[in-house]
Amino acid sequence: MKFKHQSTLWALALTASLSIVSCKEENYQTADVATAIATPSPESVIEKGKYLVGIMGCNDCHSPKRMGPKGPEIIPELLLSGYPSDRPVAKFESPMIKEGFAMFYPDLTAGAGPWGISFAANLTPDDTGIGSWSETQFKKALKEGKFKGMDNGRMLLPPMPWTNYADLKDEDLHAMFMYLKSIQPVENVVPAPIAPDQM
């Protein structure tokens, strides 16, 4: 009788132990699944970056365009490469600029106003673009308006709307940076800005 009682206790103890182990394994599996869900794949990060760059209007100024049946169309092989270096710089002699108005090239890759003439930067991963930039520089450029993300650099010129991006989340900036680093590099040295008195 005593033997049966001990056998029953052992059986209960074994069942309880197995249940605890089973629960722990389920918790580990749940944690693994949660980690996998919380950590996006590099592909999904790049896709998110592409989406953000698109809806934030980066192509509006940074991608050269040509006229098509529906109006200006991005030139795919020049995507986000900035103002084309082989394009002559036009003279902006309109008296309206002196009155505080702005004027733009037809494809919006350059603009003139009271600040002078500014040219859209090359955002491709070529060395003439952001190829040598760190992610920290990229974040500083967009959130603080610093040219090339350098502490001692000049401020970005209009029409770059960096103040609109000052509150971007780091995860969004990371996604944008990863997308820009993934696109086709384009060798294109964008001209330096032209001061108002040199226009």
C-alpha positions as CSV (number, residue, x, y, z in Angstrom):
1,M,0.0,0.0,0.0
2,K,2.8,2.3,0.9
3,F,4.6,1.5,-2.4
4,K,1.4,2.4,-4.4
5,H,1.2,5.7,-2.6
6,Q,4.9,6.5,-3.3
7,S,4.4,5.5,-7.0
8,T,1.5,7.9,-7.3
9,L,3.5,10.7,-5.7
10,W,6.3,10.1,-8.2
11,A,3.9,10.0,-11.1
12,L,2.4,13.4,-10.0
13,A,5.9,14.9,-9.5
14,L,7.0,13.7,-13.0
15,T,3.8,15.1,-14.6
16,A,4.3,18.5,-12.9
17,S,8.0,18.6,-14.0
18,L,7.1,17.8,-17.6
19,S,4.3,20.5,-17.5
20,I,6.8,23.1,-16.2
21,V,9.4,22.2,-18.9
22,S,6.6,22.3,-21.6
23,C,5.5,25.7,-20.4
24,K,9.1,27.0,-20.5
25,E,9.6,25.7,-24.0
26,E,6.3,27.4,-25.1
27,N,7.5,30.6,-23.5
28,Y,10.8,30.4,-25.3
29,Q,9.0,29.8,-28.6
30,T,6.7,32.7,-28.0
31,A,9.7,34.9,-27.2
32,D,11.4,33.8,-30.4
33,V,8.3,34.5,-32.4
34,A,7.9,38.0,-30.8
35,T,11.6,38.8,-31.5
36,A,11.2,37.7,-35.1
37,I,8.1,39.9,-35.5
38,A,9.8,42.9,-33.8
39,T,13.0,42.7,-35.9
40,P,12.1,43.7,-39.5
41,S,14.1,42.1,-42.3
42,P,16.6,44.2,-44.3
43,E,14.3,44.0,-47.3
44,S,11.3,45.4,-45.4
45,V,13.4,48.2,-43.9
46,I,14.5,49.2,-47.5
47,E,10.9,49.0,-48.7
48,K,9.8,51.2,-45.9
49,G,12.6,53.7,-46.8
50,K,11.5,53.7,-50.4
51,Y,8.0,54.5,-49.3
52,L,9.1,57.3,-47.0
53,V,11.4,58.9,-49.7
54,G,8.5,58.7,-52.1
55,I,5.8,60.3,-50.0
56,M,8.1,62.9,-48.5
57,G,8.7,64.4,-51.9
58,C,12.4,63.7,-52.2
59,N,12.1,62.9,-55.9
60,D,10.4,66.2,-56.5
61,C,13.7,68.0,-56.4
62,H,16.4,65.4,-56.2
63,S,15.5,63.4,-59.3
64,P,16.1,64.9,-62.8
65,K,13.0,64.7,-65.1
66,R,12.1,64.8,-68.7
67,M,8.7,65.7,-70.3
68,G,6.4,62.8,-71.0
69,P,2.8,62.4,-72.0
70,K,1.7,63.1,-68.4
71,G,4.1,65.9,-67.8
72,P,7.5,65.7,-66.1
73,E,8.7,62.1,-65.5
74,I,11.6,60.9,-63.4
75,I,14.6,59.7,-65.5
76,P,15.0,56.2,-64.0
77,E,18.8,56.0,-64.5
78,L,19.2,59.4,-62.8
79,L,17.0,58.6,-59.8
80,L,17.8,60.9,-56.9
81,S,21.1,62.0,-58.4
82,G,20.4,65.7,-58.0
83,Y,21.0,68.6,-60.4
84,P,22.8,67.2,-63.5
85,S,26.4,68.5,-63.6
86,D,26.4,68.6,-67.4
87,R,23.5,71.1,-67.5
88,P,24.4,74.7,-67.9
89,V,23.4,77.0,-65.1
90,A,20.8,79.5,-66.3
91,K,20.9,83.2,-65.5
92,F,18.2,84.3,-63.1
93,E,17.7,87.9,-63.9
94,S,14.0,88.4,-63.0
95,P,13.3,91.5,-60.9
96,M,10.8,89.3,-59.0
97,I,13.7,87.5,-57.2
98,K,14.8,90.9,-55.9
99,E,11.3,91.3,-54.5
100,G,11.6,88.0,-52.6
101,F,10.1,85.6,-55.1
102,A,11.6,82.3,-56.1
103,M,12.1,80.6,-59.5
104,F,12.8,77.0,-60.3
105,Y,14.2,74.9,-63.2
106,P,11.3,73.0,-65.0
107,D,12.3,69.8,-63.3
108,L,12.8,71.5,-59.9
109,T,16.4,70.3,-59.4
110,A,17.6,74.0,-58.9
111,G,15.9,77.0,-57.5
112,A,16.8,80.7,-57.2
113,G,15.6,83.2,-54.7
114,P,16.8,85.8,-52.2
115,W,19.3,83.1,-50.9
116,G,20.9,82.8,-54.4
117,I,20.8,79.7,-56.5
118,S,20.7,76.2,-54.9
119,F,21.0,72.9,-56.5
120,A,19.4,69.6,-55.4
121,A,22.0,67.2,-53.9
122,N,23.0,63.8,-55.2
123,L,21.4,61.3,-52.8
124,T,22.8,58.2,-54.5
125,P,25.4,56.0,-52.8
126,D,28.1,57.2,-55.2
127,D,31.1,59.0,-53.7
128,T,29.8,62.2,-55.4
129,G,26.5,61.7,-53.4
130,I,26.1,60.2,-50.0
131,G,28.4,57.2,-50.6
132,S,30.8,58.2,-47.8
133,W,28.2,59.5,-45.4
134,S,27.5,57.8,-42.1
135,E,24.0,57.4,-40.9
136,T,24.7,59.9,-38.2
137,Q,25.5,62.5,-40.8
138,F,22.4,61.7,-42.7
139,K,20.3,62.1,-39.6
140,K,22.0,65.4,-38.7
141,A,21.4,66.8,-42.2
142,L,17.7,66.0,-42.2
143,K,16.9,66.8,-38.5
144,E,19.3,69.8,-38.0
145,G,19.6,71.1,-41.6
146,K,23.4,70.8,-41.6
147,F,25.1,70.5,-45.0
148,K,26.5,67.0,-45.4
149,G,25.6,66.4,-41.8
150,M,28.7,68.2,-40.6
151,D,28.6,70.1,-37.3
152,N,30.7,73.0,-38.6
153,G,29.0,73.0,-42.1
154,R,26.7,75.6,-43.4
155,M,22.9,75.3,-43.2
156,L,21.0,73.7,-46.0
157,L,19.5,76.2,-48.4
158,P,15.9,76.6,-49.5
159,P,13.9,75.0,-50.9
160,M,15.1,72.0,-48.9
161,P,12.4,71.7,-46.3
162,W,14.5,70.2,-43.5
163,T,12.5,71.8,-40.8
164,N,9.6,69.5,-41.9
165,Y,11.7,66.5,-41.1
166,A,13.1,67.6,-37.7
167,D,10.7,65.3,-35.8
168,L,11.3,62.2,-37.9
169,K,11.8,59.1,-35.8
170,D,15.2,57.4,-35.9
171,E,13.7,54.2,-37.3
172,D,12.3,56.2,-40.2
173,L,15.6,57.9,-40.9
174,H,17.3,54.6,-40.7
175,A,14.9,53.1,-43.3
176,M,15.4,56.1,-45.6
177,F,19.2,55.8,-45.3
178,M,19.2,52.1,-46.0
179,Y,17.0,52.6,-49.1
180,L,19.3,55.4,-50.4
181,K,22.3,53.2,-49.9
182,S,20.6,50.4,-51.9
183,I,19.8,52.4,-55.1
184,Q,21.9,52.7,-58.2
185,P,24.9,54.9,-57.6
186,V,25.2,57.8,-60.1
187,E,28.4,59.8,-60.5
188,N,27.3,63.4,-60.5
189,V,29.0,66.4,-58.9
190,V,26.3,68.9,-58.1
191,P,27.4,72.5,-58.5
192,A,28.1,74.6,-55.4
193,P,25.4,77.2,-54.5
194,I,25.7,80.6,-56.0
195,A,25.5,83.6,-53.8
196,P,22.8,86.3,-54.5
197,D,25.4,88.8,-55.7
198,Q,26.9,86.3,-58.1
199,M,23.6,85.5,-59.9
